[in-house]
Every structure is written in structure tokens, then in C-alpha cells.
Amino acid sequence: YMLDNNILPQSETSNGTDVTDYYTLEQTLVPRNGEYPLMLSEFEHEQSLIDYAHLVAVDHRANINVGVSPTGQVLTYTHPYPAFSAITNDGKNVAQLLSQVDGNYYEGYNGSYVTLNFGRLDVSHGAKLVIVSDLIIIKCPIYIQTLDAHGNWRTVATIYTRNFWATDVIDLKNCLPEAHGRLMVRLCFVH
């Protein structure tokens, strides 16, 4: 077996309440005797009580990527557009750091945020936000916000960082009522 990632990262801040986690495996499954064995195990000094687990396999063309949302929605995407600007709360443009999966990253901290401006994309058929994130020290939430019709930022999804790089996909089709020609998304950090 090889380690893929941790699951249930939101349990760190759930105060002992039940949580449900959806995760896209980053490692390719390898069949053994016609089966795909997976092992769930604790690797920290914690206790997990697992009530239900299932694997969803998605058959897709090679040029299509598949991910899962924080609510378990299986989503497909191709060639995500990078933001042309990514302005931090202290005015720095970190778009280059967030433009591709290459190990160069923006590190959020408690109270920080990044406003992503994707410009004048056609979102009439919907939009999906693809995020690749990792944790540094603490598993923590990242709040995904969009502008409402009154120009206020509202949280439309929450993702949780994991021990290793993981991909989350957020369906924004019902969260962009007033794009006004500019598609903007804010990532808010609280730890």
C-alpha cells in the first residue's frame, strides 16, 4: 500500500459531531487479483469511527478531469482558466503563484484572503472552481466566497486542507447571479 492522503480533515474543527468527507484519490489504483484494495487506517494519534465508506469509479475520456465537490457532487472539467489577477488582502498580486500546479503556492493565514479575478468569462452555462490545496501545520477550512446581487461577499462553499496536495472542485453555477462581466471569487483563510 502507498499513502494517498488523510480523510475527514473537517473533524479537527467539528467539536466531536459527525462529519461526511468526499475525496478524489490522487494516486492511481492498482488492481490485485482483479480487485482494487484500499486500506483506511489512522496514522495520527486519534480515533476515527467510520460508519460508511464507498468508492465511486467514473469512466471518462482521457482529456476530461474528474473531481468531487465538498458536498459529494462528481464534477468534470477540462483546461481550467487561471485568474488573471489574484490580489491578497495586503494588495499583492499572487496570480503567478496560483496559475499552475507546480509547487509554488500562496500560504494563507488567519484573517487573510485572496480575491481571484477571472475577467470576462462566459459563465452562462455555469462555472467550476478547481482548487489544489495542502496544509502546512493545521487542517483548516478555506471559505469560498462570491459576490451577491448587492455586492457583498457570501460564503458558497468550504473546503478543508489535507496532509498532502488534494484537488477540490466547486460548482459555481448557482453562485454567480451578478457577475457584471467580471467573474470574481474570494478565498478566505481562518487559521
C-alpha positions, 0 to 999 in steps of 0.5 A: 500500500502507498499513502494517498492522503488523510480523510475527514480533515473537517473533524479537527474543527467539528467539536466531536459531531459527525462529519461526511468527507468526499475525496478524489484519490490522487494516486492511481489504483492498482488492481490485485487479483482483479480487485482494487484494495484500499486500506483506511487506517489512522496514522495520527494519534486519534480515533476515527469511527467510520460508519460508511465508506464507498468508492465511486469509479467514473469512466471518462475520456482521457482529456476530461478531469474528474473531481468531487465537490465538498458536498459529494457532487462528481464534477468534470472539467477540462483546461481550467482558466487561471485568474488573471489577477489574484490580489491578497488582502495586503494588495499583492498580486499572487496570480503567478503563484496560483496559475499552475500546479507546480509547487509554488503556492500562496500560504494563507493565514488567519484573517487573510484572503485572496480575491481571484479575478477571472475577467470576462468569462462566459459563465452562462452555462455555469462555472467550476472552481478547481482548487489544489490545496495542502496544509502546512501545520493545521487542517483548516477550512478555506471559505469560498466566497462570491459576490451577491446581487448587492455586492457583498461577499457570501460564503458558497462553499468550504473546503478543508486542507489535507496532509498532502496536495488534494484537488477540490472542485466547486460548482459555481453555477448557482453562485454567480447571479451578478457577475457584471462581466467580471467573474470574481471569487474570494478565498478566505483563510481562518487559521 
